Amino acid sequence: MGRWTDAAAAGSGAAAARSAGPPPAPRPLSPACPGSAATMASSEDDGTGGGASEAGEDKEAPSQRRRLGCLATAWLTFYNIAMTAGWLVLAVAMARFYMEKGTHKGLYKSIQKTLKFFQTFALLEIVHCLIGIVPTSVLVTGVQVSSRIFMVWLITHSIKPIQNEESVALFLVSWTVTEITRYSFYTFSLLDHLPYFIKWARYNFFIILYPVGVAGELLTIYAALPYVKKSGMFSVRLPNKYNVSFDYYYFLLITMASYIPLFPQLYFHMLRQRRKVLYGEVTVEKDD
């Protein structure tokens, strides 16, 4: 969800886990490559969609430069440039479609291949955490990335009657703007040339885009419920030889309910990060 979803069917709860403190330093690699930073996108401490090193990027950059190897830095730079380009292609395709057709109907079908490729390609972010070139929890990143893939493959792709819903266009636009901003932020950070506008956009656009993206995701899941209930898709009924039962309809209801407690945690976490990064405010959180 937006990376939030970045806080969805489990997307956001993971992101909230970062609010306890700054991200751990990256594992030492060699040879060292002066001048590079270890900032990389993970599907979302920001939700909808976040990075491996969130608000601490400015302060931690020197130590990260010393620790991150040239090869890892080169790969992460390439990855973030590729993802920025991919989402830019999606943005252009969506804008062109709407200008030509004047409607959102058919939009998903026209861009679905590109969307599926680049969103699924984000699974590499879990690999980056596993091998230690990005200082983010594998669990956090895994939940965040999988929540987006869940929306793409198990909701919008699998339930064709909902593909022309306005809510689909809503989360697609929100995701696209968010990801272009996020990946370009990490790219420029890795190159040590972060324009202030990109930094400003990274910590301001989410104020509108995250709620819009989450609304689009929730409305899309809601639109899918009647079809899922009628068709029984992805459900396992008793009796069966494994003696296991699963109802996809109720799973979606639980997923929607999970947004209620999880989204505010993510959203207010990002607001705190915004104050810290843009205005230098330090928030001291009380221990439980």
N, C-alpha and C positions, 0 to 999 in steps of 0.2 A: 504494500500500500504505500502505498505509497511509499518509496522506501522509506514512505513510512512503511509500505506495508511491509514499509518501514515499520509497521506495528500491527500487523494483521494476524489472522488465524494464527496468531502466534508471532507475528512480526514484531510488535512493539515491545512486548515485555522484555525481550532481550535487550533492546536499546536502552531501556531504563537502567539496566545494570551498570551502565557506564557512568552514571551520575555520581558514583561514590568517590571517584578521584580521577587523576590523569591517567592516560593509557600507559602501559608498561613500555620500557625502552625496547627497541628491536634487538633481536639476537645478533651478536657480532658476526659479521661476514668478512671474508677477505678475498681479494685485496680491498682495502678501504678506498673509497672514491670521494675525495674532498669536493665539496660544492654540491652534493646531492642530498635531498631530504627524503625521509621515509614515509611520506604521507601518501596513503593509497585509499581508494574507495572501498568500503565494505558496504554492503547494501544497507546499511543505515543506522548509524546512530542518529541520523536525522531522518530517518525514516524513511518512508515513504520512502530513505533511503538512505547515510552517514559514512564517515570515514574512519580509517583505522586510527588516526591521531586526530582528535577533534579539536578542542579549544587549545590544547597545549602545543599546537604546531609551531607557533612563533617562538616560544621559550625553549622548546626541545629540539629545534632544528640543528643547532651546533652539535649536540651529542649524537643525533641521528646521522648527521653527515659523516661523523667519524666511524660509525658502526656499520653503515650500510655499504655493501660491496658494489663495485661498478656494474657488475653484470646484473645484479638484482635491481639496481636503480634504472639501468637501461630498459630492462623488461617492464618494470612498473610504469616508466614513462611511456613506452610503446603501448602498453595496455590502456592507460588512461587516455592517450591521444586517440586510440582506436575506438574506445567507448564514446568519447566526446563526438567524434566524427559520425559514429553510428546513430547516435541520438539526434545529431544535426540533420542527417539524411531523413530520419523519421519526421522531424519537424517540417522540413521542406516538402516532403511527400504529403503530409497532412494539410499544409497550407495550400498546396497546389490542388489537391483533391477538392477542398472546400471552395476554392475560387472557381473551379471548373464546374462543379456539380451544384454548389449552393446549398448543400444539405450534408448532414452527418451520416445519413444512411448509405451504407456501402463503404464507409471509411475504414472500419476494422478489416474487412476483407481485402481492401487495397494495400494495406500496409502490414498485414499479419506475418508474412514471411520474415520481413526485416525485424519486426518487433520480437518474434519468437527467437530469432538467431541471437540478437544482442542481449535479450533478457536471459536467455539460457547460457550465453557466454559468460555471464556474471558468476556462474558456478566456480570459475577460476579464482574468485576472491576467497572461497573456502580453502582452496589449495594454497593460496598465498599465506593464509594463516597457519595451515598445517605445517608448511615447510619453514615458517618463522621469518619470512621477509616482510611481513606486516604484523605489527604488535597489537592484534585484536584477538579476542576470544573466538575460537573456532565455533563454539556453540552460538555465540551472539551473531556472528556473521552467517552461520548456517541457517538460523531461524529467519534472519532478515532476507536473505537471498531466496530461500524456499517460499516465503510468503508471497513474493512477487511472482515466482514461477507458478505457484498455486493459482493466482488470479489469471495468469495467461493461459496455462494449459488445462487446468481442471475446472475452470469456470468459463471463461470467454471462448476458448477453442472448443471445448467439449459440448457446450450448450449453444448451438447455433441460433436458436430463436431469439436469444438476447443480444446478439452481436450488433443489432441496429438500435439498441437502446441509447438514449441520450447520455445516460450515466457512463457508458463505455467511453464515449468521446470525452466526457468530463475527466475521468482518471487518466486517459491517454495524454491529454494536453498537460495535465498536472505533472505526470511522470516525466514527460519529455522536457519540459522547462526545468524541472528539478534536476534531472540527470545531466543535461547540458551544463548547467551551473556547477553541479557537484564535481563531475569529472574534469571540467576545465579548471576548477579550483585546485584539484589534486595535481593536474598536469603542471600548472604554473608553479605550484609549491615545490614539486620535484625539481623544476628547473631553476628554482630560487629567483623567480621573477614574477611575483604575484601582484597583478594590478589591483589597486584598491577597489575598483568597481566590481571585480570578480569576488573579492572578499566581502564587499558590502552586499552583493547580490546573494551570496551563499548564506548570509545570516539575516536576510530580510525577506527574500522571496518566499521562504517556507511559511511565513506568518499567514499568507493567503493560500499558498499551494497545498500545504499539508491538509488543512481542513477540507479543501475542495477535492483533493485526491481521495481522502477517506470517505467523503460523502459519495463520490462516484463509485468507489468499491462497494460500499454498503448497499447502495441502491442497485448495483449490478447483481450482487448476491441475492438481494431480495427479489429481483425480477426473475432469478433463476429458480426460486423455490417451488412455484407451481409445476414447472416442467420436471424438476427432480422428483417431486412427490408422486407425480403421475407415472413417470417412466420407471422409477425405482433404480435409476442409474447409480453405479458404483456401490450399491447396497448388497449386503449378504444376508440372506434370510435363513432362519431355522425351519426345519431341521437340515443339517448338512453333516458330512463326515467329520468335519473339524470342530463341530459344536460351537461355532463362533457366529456372532451376529453383529452386523454393522449397518447403520442407517445413515446414508449420506445426507438426507434431508435434515435430520437432527444435528448432524455434525456441522452443517452450515449455520443452523440456528445458534449453536454454541459459539461458532466462529464470530458471528455478528455480535453476540453478547460480549465477547472478549474485548471488543473495541472500547466498550464503555469504561472499564477501569484502566486500560493500557494506553489509549491515545493521550489522555491528559498527562500521564507520566512523561511520555516522550516529548510532548509539545512544550511543557514547562521546563523540561531539561534543556531543550534547544533554546528557549528564551533565556535561561541562565547562561548558556554558552554564548549567546549573542551579546549579552551585557559584558561578559568577560573578555571576549575577543575584540569587540568594536569599541567598548568604552572602558576597558580595564578594571571593571568592577570585580571584586573577589567576594564570592558568596560562601559563607561558612555554614555548612549544614550540620545540624545537631545529630549526635549519635543516638541510636535507639536505646 
